[in-house]
């Protein structure tokens, strides 16, 4: 049962353990220190369990994308990332020369720039008209559901890009971003009656990239195309990486694809509470806190129903 959610207080206050560590439980994911009625260690204590089907990614505090294999908890210096299941149906999320992506008034050059994950897998898009775009094949969607389109962009000689969900010339939505200053410059602009309730955002990522995001509700359609557009004139270049379309009203961490759609399963994590604790205090999402009751010697679910689901659990202390 959740007792309170608020800003940081005496997070991590507990009874010292003789010889260092804690009497109780301290899972400090952000610093990689863990203790269960013991001194601190870099190893998870007994009673810890975790599972997830599918590979996943998470951000560190510098905005770099870190890749994790299936079944591996996504822990960075931001904490433990826990999310619901999502699927990315856009193929070749990092490979825009591939024929899956139709090129219109631009050329794509793969493996041309260091991407947010530190690999040289970012693509350059160079226009030969007033604007150009790469277009996905049509993606089947659930009519009446929410969609979120996202991609990582880096400014070169071009600094204005947009995300577009396209049904037809009379039904589409577009949001425009400045990837030099990190702001949404216009939109989302809706044409036609198939989209509503749209929101656009942009956030800094690693190696000079920004992640641009567009979320919207849909109605009366069962297919859409994802367009990534570069503005500014002929001969200008911007870099792109990590295109993603997902069913949902907000973006989640990147799901990398090649020749098939990919699904990141839901994270499941739990810890058996020690016998000498009755309450917990958790810190998450860069400083929010939550407190609540703990049943001694029982399994404590670290994901389901928790306020940090969809974000980073930095630390949880039981005393």
N, C-alpha and C positions, 0 to 999 in steps of 0.2 A: 504494500500500500504506500502510495506516495504521500509523504507528509508535507514537503515544501520544496519549491523551486525558486531560486533567486540568484543573487550575485555572490561572489566568493566571501566566505567568512573564515572560520577556523578549520579550513579543510585540512585533513590529515592529522588532526589533533587526536592523540591516542596515548595509551599507557606505554611507557618504554619497556622494552624487553631487556633483561639482564644480558649484557654483552653486545648491545646494539640491536636494532630492529624494533619489532612491535609485539605487544601482547594483543592478539587479534589478527586481522588480515589487512594488508596494504598491497594493492595491485596498482603500481605506478607505471602505467603503460608508456607515458610520454618520456620517461627517463630510463625505462627498462629495469626497474628495481621492484622486487617482489618479496613479500615476507608473510609467513603464516606462523604466528607464535614463535618467531625465530629472528635471527639477524637477516639482513637483506641479501638477496641473491639475484643473479641474472636469469635463473631458471624459474619456470612456473611452479607454484607450490602444488602439492597433492590435492586432488579434487577438482582441478581445472580440466575443462573439456571444450573442444571447439570443432566445428565442421562447416564446410561450404563446398558445394559443387561448382566447378568452373573456376577459371583464373580470374583475378581481379586486380585492381589498381587502387592506389591511395596517394594522397599528397603529403609531402613533408612541409615543414614550416617555411621553406623557401619557394613553395609552389611547384617543386619538381614532382613528376609523376613516377611512382615506384610500382613496379610490377610484382605480383605475388602468384605463385602456383596454386592450383586447386587445393583446398583444404588447409592452406596456410593463413593464420590470422594476419590481417593487414595492420601491422603496428609500425608507426613512424614516430618521429618526435612530436607529432600532433596528438598521438594517442592511438587507441584501437578504433578503427573504422568499422561500424556495423550498419548494414543496409538491407533493405528488402531485395527480392529477386527482380532483376530487369533483363531485357533482351535488346540487343542492338541488331536490327535487321539490315542496316547499311553495310554492304560488302566492301572489302578492301579499304578499311577506315584510314589507312596510312599510305595508300598506293593509288594516287590519282591519275597516273598514266594508264592504269588498267582500263580496258574497254568498258567495264561496268559504269565508269564515269564518263558521260558524254561531255566533250569540251566544246564550248561555244565562245568564239572570239577570244580565246586564250590558248596557251600551251601549258602543259604540266610537266615538270621535271622532278622525278622522285629522288629521294636520298640526297638532297641538295643542301640541307641545313640541319643543325643539331636541334632535335625536338625536345619537348618538356621532360622526356624521360632520359635524356642524355645520349640517346642513340642518334646517328645521322640518318633519320628516317623522315624528316620533314620535307614536304614538297614545295617547290616554287611554282606559283601561277603567274604567268606573264601575259598581259593583255595585248591584243593588236587591234583594238577598237576603243570607243569611249568607255566601255566596260566589257567584262567577260565573266563567264561562270562555268563551273562544273556541275553537271546534273546527274543525280542518281537515276537508276531505273525505278519504275513505280513500286511502291511498297504497300502491301496490304495492311490495312488498319481496321480497328473496330469502330464502326460508326457510333458517334455519340461519346467517344472517349476523349481523354486528354492526351496531347502529344508534347514532347519536348525535343527540340533539335538543338544540337550544340556542335561546335568545332573550335579547335585552337588555331589562332591566327597570329602571325608576327609581321609587323610593318617592315617593308623594304622601301622601294621608291613609291609604293602605294600604301596609303594609310587608312583608306575607307573601304570597308567590306560590308556584306549583308548576308543574312540567313533568310531563305525563302522556303516556304512550304507551298507547293504549286499543284493545283488540280487542273485548272484550265486558264485561258486568258481572261476569264471573267470570275475566277475564283482562286485567290492566293493571298498569302500574308507575307509581309517583309518587315524586318527590323534592320536598321543600319547602325554600324559601329565605327568609332575611330580607334584603331588599334595602335596608334601612337600615344594617345592620351588616356585610353582606357575608359571611354564613355559611350553610352548609347546616344547617337546623335539624332535619330528620328525613328518613329514607330514605337511599337508595331503598327503597321498600316494594313488594314483588312480591306480586300476587294471581294465582293460577293457575300453570300449568306451562309457559307459553310464553316466559318471560323468565328469565335467570340472569346471574350475574357482573356485576351492575350497579355503577356508580360515578357519583357526583355531585360537581360542583365549581362554584365561583363565582369570578369574577375581575372586578376593577374595570375600567371602561371610561370613556370621555370623557363630559363634561357630566352627571355624577352617575349614570350608568347602571352596572349590573353585568351581565355576561354569565353567565347560568345555563346549566349544561351537564349532560346526563344521557346516559350511555353504557351499553349493555346488549347481551347476546347474545340471539338469538331462536331459537326452534325451533317447527316445526309450524304456522307462520302465513305467509301471503303478502300480508297487508294490515294496516295499522294506521292509526289516526288520531292526530294530534298535538293535545293540549289544553294551553292556557295558562290557568292558573286564578289568580284573585285571592281571597284570604281576608280575613276581618276583620269583616264585617258589611255591612249595607245602606248605600248612599250613600258608599262609600269609593272612592278612585281611585288607580290605579297606571298608569304609562306603560310602553309596550312598543314594541319595534322589532326588526327583523332576525330573524325566525323562520327556523330552518334545521333540516332533517332530512337526514342524510347516512349513506351506508353506510360504516361504519368504526368502530373502537373508541375513537376520540378525535376531538375537534372540530378543524376547520380554520377558516381565515379565512372571514368572511361572504361568501356568494354571494347577491347581491341578485336577486330575481325580481319579475316583474310577472305577465302572464297566461300564462306558460309556464314549465316547469322550466328551470333554467339550469345549465350545466356550466362550471367553470373547469378548463381543461386543465392538464396538468403543466408546471411551469416547466423550461426547458432553458437552461442557461447554461454558457459555456466561455470560456477564455482561452488563447491560444497562449503557452506559457512562453518567456521569453527564453533565449537560448543560454548565458547566464552564471549559471544557477541550477541547483541540484540538490535543494533541500529547500523545504518550505513550513511556515509556522506560521499557523494560523487561529484567530480568536477568534469565538465565536458564543454565542447565547442568554445574553447578559448576563454573559459572563466565562468560560465554558468554553473550553478550548483543545484543538486537535488539531495534530499534526505528522506529516509524512510525506515520502516521496521524490517528486521531480519529474523527468520526462524533459525535458532541455533541447530547446527548439525544437519541442516536441510540444504538441498540444492537451490542455489540462487541464480535465476535466469538473468543474464546480463544484456538481453536484447529485447525480448517481447514486452511491449507495453512501456518500455523505458523512454524517458524524454530525450535521451541521446540517440535513439534509433534514427538513422539517416545522417549521423555525424560522428564525431570523434569523442570517445570516452577517454579522458586524459588520466583519471585516477579514481579509484574507489577504495575507501577505507571503512572497515567494519570494526566496531568496538562495543 
